[in-house]
Amino acid sequence: MTAAAGPGSEELAQGVLEGRARAIGRAISEVERDSGSVPDILRRLFAQTGRARILGITGPPGAGKSTLVQRLAQAYRRAGHRVGIVAVDPSSPFTGGAILGDRIRMAEIYTDPGVFIRSMATRGTLGGLARATSDAVDVLDAAGFDIILIETVGVGQDEVDIVRAADTTAVVLVPGLGDDIQAIKAGILEIADVFVVNKAEREGADRAVSELSMMLDFAGHPPWRPPIVKTSAPSGSGVPEAVGALEGHGAYLAQSGEGRHRRALRARSRLLALLEDRFRRAVEARAPEPDGLEEAVRAVQERREDPYSAAGRLFDALVRGARGAAAGRPS
């Protein structure tokens, strides 16, 4: 990613700050395609971020996340909030675009001027989120949306990147998946601030709640015990209780200081991700050089060099190059 400003980035950023839908959409498009103007756009927006409440909605495929997100958005709109939605979908293997199209599935709120919905493709990114999700959230935050809902692509046991992007994470489950406990064990269980048992009209909903409650009992007595809420998203049943649970966690974050801690962890994770991406791009840019990536790949493949030594050599070469460039830079 280069630091060069793309044409019109100042005007685009100003349009976002004024809340113009076309500018918001275009800015997120720039983010998705990793345009060279993105750093300049975000520099202009970043001072106006940090005000929105960011809610992550995650869970296994088929849990009804999109319908629940729509109902949550409607509830927040009735309370007078402006709502941004980033819905992360699987990528098309042909075009790389999002293949589900949440603006169709959320048709009831698509025309509401106080709601902005954007589907984003994962483009092969693991962890349930698109690479550009955090940047898109910044755009919506700067545009004045005070509630931002991030709906992840259906996740498994260890795809838990949402915890590094949201203030509060709701894990959505449904009864009758065959093995409820297996569906939520390990990382997915640990990231939940709120559990939502959706499609609660189905047989087995009460059993799912009981199993969750037992698992939380086994987890001991942490400062925050995730509440368990039953919902039926198509009818809206239980949605006010879900909103109450989400807002209850928000109050806990504010009172305990945990919110500040989480935001510090998010800032750290985001910076490290950007540094990793910049380092990878720098290494790939020098790939054809005699001591570059391609030669290192061949050396490892042919067992002439171990991966750790090859990676260290590439890193050292990059650092030397950066130091040389800095030394040659006019004062």
SVG drawing of the C-alpha trace seen along z (x, -y; Angstrom):
<svg xmlns="http://www.w3.org/2000/svg" viewBox="-44 -19 67 53">
<polyline fill="none" stroke="black" stroke-width="0.4" points="0.0,0.0 1.5,-3.3 1.0,-6.6 0.3,-8.5 -3.0,-10.4 -5.4,-9.3 -7.2,-12.0 -10.2,-13.5 -9.4,-12.0 -9.9,-15.3 -13.3,-15.8 -14.2,-12.1 -13.3,-12.4 -15.3,-15.6 -18.3,-13.9 -18.0,-11.1 -17.8,-13.6 -21.0,-15.2 -22.7,-11.8 -23.3,-11.7 -24.3,-8.1 -22.5,-8.2 -19.2,-9.3 -19.5,-6.7 -20.0,-3.9 -17.2,-5.1 -14.8,-5.4 -15.6,-1.8 -15.1,-0.7 -11.6,-2.4 -10.9,-0.4 -12.0,2.9 -9.9,2.6 -6.9,1.4 -6.6,-1.8 -3.5,-4.0 -5.7,-6.8 -6.9,-4.8 -4.1,-6.0 -4.9,-9.6 -8.6,-9.2 -8.3,-7.5 -5.9,-10.2 -8.5,-12.8 -11.2,-10.7 -9.5,-9.2 -9.8,-12.1 -13.6,-11.9 -13.8,-8.2 -14.0,-6.4 -17.6,-7.6 -19.6,-4.7 -20.5,-1.5 -19.3,1.5 -21.3,4.7 -20.1,8.0 -22.6,10.6 -21.1,14.0 -21.9,17.7 -22.2,20.8 -23.8,20.8 -27.6,21.0 -28.0,19.4 -30.1,16.6 -27.5,13.8 -28.7,11.6 -32.3,11.6 -31.3,10.9 -29.0,8.0 -32.0,6.5 -34.2,6.8 -31.4,5.3 -31.0,2.4 -34.7,1.7 -34.7,1.7 -31.8,-0.8 -33.4,-3.0 -36.6,-3.1 -34.4,-4.4 -33.1,-7.2 -29.7,-5.8 -28.1,-5.9 -27.0,-2.3 -24.2,-1.2 -24.0,2.5 -20.9,4.3 -22.0,7.7 -19.0,10.0 -19.9,12.6 -18.0,15.5 -16.2,14.5 -17.2,15.6 -14.5,17.9 -15.0,16.2 -15.2,12.5 -13.9,12.2 -17.1,10.3 -19.6,11.0 -22.0,13.8 -24.9,13.5 -25.9,9.8 -27.2,8.7 -28.8,5.6 -31.3,8.1 -31.8,10.1 -32.2,6.9 -34.7,5.3 -36.9,4.0 -34.3,1.5 -32.4,0.9 -34.3,-2.2 -34.1,-3.7 -31.8,-6.8 -30.6,-6.3 -29.2,-2.8 -26.2,-2.1 -25.6,1.5 -22.5,2.8 -21.7,6.3 -18.0,7.1 -16.3,10.2 -13.8,12.1 -11.5,12.5 -9.9,15.5 -9.3,13.9 -9.8,16.4 -11.3,15.5 -14.8,14.6 -13.9,11.0 -12.8,9.2 -9.3,7.6 -10.8,4.2 -13.5,4.5 -11.8,2.2 -11.3,-0.5 -14.9,-0.3 -16.0,-0.6 -13.9,-3.8 -15.6,-5.3 -19.0,-4.6 -17.9,-5.9 -16.6,-9.1 -19.9,-9.5 -21.8,-9.7 -23.3,-6.2 -23.4,-5.7 -24.2,-2.0 -22.2,0.2 -23.2,3.9 -20.6,6.3 -22.0,9.5 -19.3,12.1 -19.4,14.8 -20.5,18.1 -17.6,19.2 -16.3,22.4 -14.5,23.1 -11.4,20.8 -12.4,18.0 -12.6,15.3 -11.2,12.1 -14.4,10.3 -13.2,9.9 -10.5,7.7 -12.9,5.5 -16.0,5.1 -16.7,3.6 -19.3,6.3 -19.6,9.7 -22.8,11.7 -22.5,15.3 -25.7,16.5 -26.6,20.2 -29.6,22.3 -31.0,25.5 -31.0,28.7 -27.6,28.4 -26.9,32.0 -24.2,31.3 -24.7,28.0 -21.7,28.2 -19.3,29.1 -20.6,26.1 -19.6,23.6 -16.5,25.0 -13.1,23.5 -12.6,20.0 -16.2,19.3 -17.4,19.9 -14.6,17.7 -15.3,14.6 -19.0,14.3 -20.1,11.3 -23.7,12.2 -25.2,15.5 -28.3,15.5 -30.2,18.7 -32.0,17.8 -34.9,19.7 -36.1,20.3 -39.4,21.6 -37.6,24.8 -37.6,27.9 -34.4,28.0 -34.0,24.3 -34.4,24.7 -31.9,27.5 -29.4,25.3 -29.8,22.6 -29.3,25.2 -26.1,26.5 -24.7,23.0 -25.5,22.2 -23.7,25.3 -20.7,24.4 -20.6,21.0 -20.8,22.5 -17.7,24.6 -15.9,21.5 -15.9,20.1 -16.9,16.6 -15.3,14.0 -16.2,10.4 -18.8,10.5 -21.0,13.6 -22.4,13.6 -26.2,13.4 -28.2,15.9 -31.1,14.6 -33.6,16.5 -34.9,14.9 -37.0,15.7 -35.7,13.1 -38.4,13.4 -41.1,12.4 -38.9,10.1 -39.5,12.1 -36.7,11.6 -35.0,8.8 -35.6,6.2 -34.0,8.5 -31.1,9.0 -30.6,5.2 -30.8,5.0 -28.1,7.6 -25.8,5.8 -26.3,2.5 -25.8,4.1 -22.4,5.2 -21.7,1.7 -22.5,0.3 -20.1,2.9 -17.3,1.9 -17.8,-1.8 -18.0,-1.2 -15.2,1.4 -12.6,-0.2 -12.6,3.0 -13.7,0.9 -10.5,-1.1 -8.5,2.1 -10.3,3.7 -9.8,0.7 -6.0,0.7 -5.9,4.4 -7.7,3.5 -5.3,0.7 -2.4,3.0 -3.8,5.8 -4.6,3.4 -1.1,1.8 0.5,5.2 -1.7,6.3 -0.8,3.2 2.9,3.8 2.7,7.4 0.9,6.4 3.5,3.7 6.4,6.1 4.9,8.8 4.4,6.3 8.0,5.1 9.3,8.7 7.2,9.6 8.3,6.4 11.9,7.7 10.9,11.2 12.8,11.6 16.1,10.2 19.0,12.7 18.6,12.8 14.9,12.2 11.8,14.2 11.9,16.5 15.4,17.7 14.5,18.2 11.5,20.3 13.7,22.4 16.3,22.8 13.7,24.0 12.1,26.3 15.4,27.9 16.3,28.1 19.4,25.9 18.1,23.5 15.6,23.9 12.6,21.6 13.7,19.7 17.1,18.9 15.5,17.9 12.9,15.6 15.7,14.1 17.8,13.4 14.9,11.7 14.1,9.6 17.7,8.5 18.0,7.6 14.8,5.5 16.1,3.7 19.4,3.0 17.7,1.6 15.5,-0.6 18.5,-1.9 20.4,-2.6 17.5,-4.5 17.2,-6.5 20.9,-7.3 20.8,-8.5 17.7,-10.7 18.6,-14.5 18.2,-16.2"/>
</svg>
